[in-house]
Amino acid sequence: MIDVWYTMPTGAEMSLPPSVRVLTPSLRLDETSNIVTLSFDDFKRLIEFALSSVTVDEDWYITRYSDVRETSESRGLKSYATEHYRTHGFLEGRLPHDPVVDETWYRQTYPDVDEAIRQGREISAKSHFLDQGYHEGRKPVPDEPPAEAPVPQRTVRSGRAPAARPTGRTPLARVGARLW
């Protein structure tokens, strides 16, 4: 991976992406026809660069994909899972980690899945998403988190404010780039 550093006047360092000409020297853009061409090696390098910030749960990935587990064991490297995802797995339609699937929302949003679950043809919304839904471009959670009910204010008698309550959290699957 190519990494370039720029020193800000304040002394803070910021990572810059590599020049597109360095990353993909074969890239040709034809704005008239809206056609982009580049070599397969440059395409793979571009995908690998785009996925470099995606976190791969190596234990889950190795467990989920037996071919990766076998290669990882033969090489003695668990980190092979991350390498595999970034160079092959994404293009093969594999997932980098165990996704969060909102069972209720998924079943309401996709009535065909709900029907398949009720008829016993599918185990759960999550199993459907893992085996088919991701490849079909279905979403595992809504784009917008549900609105939270306001927390009622309590009367303070001791003169001290009550301890702050944790607010709603965004599921891990909602953090980072969305690919659909």
N, C-alpha and C positions, 0 to 999 in steps of 0.2 A: 504494500500500500504506500502510495506517495503521500507525504505529509509536509506541509509548508507552514512555517511559523512567521508571524509578523509581530514585532514588538511595538506596542502602543507607547505614546509619549509618557504615559503614567507608569510604564514598566510592566504592565500586565500583558501576558502573551495570549494571543487568540489564534486558534488553528484555522487555516484557510483551506478550502478544498483545492485539489489540484486543478490546473488549467484544463479545460475540456480538450484542448489540443494535445496535451500530454496524456490525459486519461484515454482519449479515443481519437488517435491520429487519423483514422480512416473515415471519421464522421463527415458526411456530406448532407447539407440541408438544401432542399429545393422548395422554396417558398411558393413558387408558382403552382406546383403540383401537390404540395403538402406531403412530399415523400422524403423520408429520412433513410439514409443507407449508412451502414457501417459493417465492419468485419465481425464475424462471430466472436473472435477473441476480444475485440473492443466492446461488443455487446455484453459479454460475460463480465468483463472488467467494470463496466458501467453498473451492472446489476450488483456486483459484489460491493462496489463503492456505496451504492444506495442502501444496501442492507448492512453496512458496517456498524450502524448504531442499533440494529435490532438485537435484542437480548435473546439468546437461545438457551432454553432450559435443557442443559445437556443430559441430565438424568432422565427427564421425560422423553426427550427426543430419541435417546438410545433405546428406551423401553418401548416406545411407540413403533419405531422402525427397525425391525430385526436385522435388515441388511446393514444398516449403519452400526448396529451393536456388534455384529460379527466383525466388521472391518475395524471398528474401534478396539475391540478386544485383541484382534490379531496384531494391531500396531501398538497396543498398550497405551493408547491415548484417548482419554474421555473427551478432550478438546476437539477431537476429530468431528464431533457432532456439529460444532459451530462452523468449522471449515466446510463440512458437507452441506449444511443449510445454505450458506452464502454462495457456494460455487455450483451446487446442483439442486439441493432440496427445494428452494423457492421456485425454480423453473420447473420442477417436477410436481408442484402443487402441494408440498408438505408444509406443515405448520411448525413454527419455531418453539412453541410452548403450549401447554394445556390451556385452551381458551376458556374464559368465563362465558357461559351461555345462560341467559335469563330464560329459564324453562317456561314460565307463564307467558311472558311477552312473545317468545318464539312460537309457542303453540297458538296464541291468539293472532299473530301476524301471518303465520303460515298454516291455514286450516287443513291443507293436505297432510301436513306432518301430524297435526292433532288427530286427524282421522286415522292415520297409519298407526299412531300410538294406541288409540282406543281399540283398534282392530287387532293389536298385537303384532303387526308387521314391523314395528319399530319399537325400540326399548324406551328411548327418551329423546327429548329435543337435543340434548348434548350429543348423544350417539349419532343422531341424524346429521347434525352439523359437522361432526368429525368425519363421518363417512361420505356425506354427499353435499350438505349445505354449503360448506366453504367453497367447494368446487363449482357450485351453482351460483355463487355470488350472493348468497343469503347472509344477512347480518346476524351475529349472535346476541346482540344487545341493541336497544334503541339508540338512535343518534343522540338524542337528548336524554339526560337522566330525568327520572320522574321528579316532579316538584315535591319538595319536602313540606310536610305540615309544619306550621310555625310552632316553636316550643313555647308553651305558656310560661309567662313570667311568674316566679314565686315571690310571695311577700317575704321580705327579709326582716326578721325580728331581732336578730342579734346585733345588727349594725354592720355585719360583714356581708359582702356579696357572696352568693352561692358560687361554687366552683364551676368553671366553664365546662359545658358538655361538648363532647366531640361532635363535629359536624359530619354530614354525609360524606362518604368517600367515593371517589371514582374507582370502579373496578379496574384491576390491572389491565385487562384486555382493552380498555378504553384509552389507555395511556399510549402515546406514541403515534406513529403513522398508521392511518387506516388504508388498507390496500384494496378496498372495494369501492 
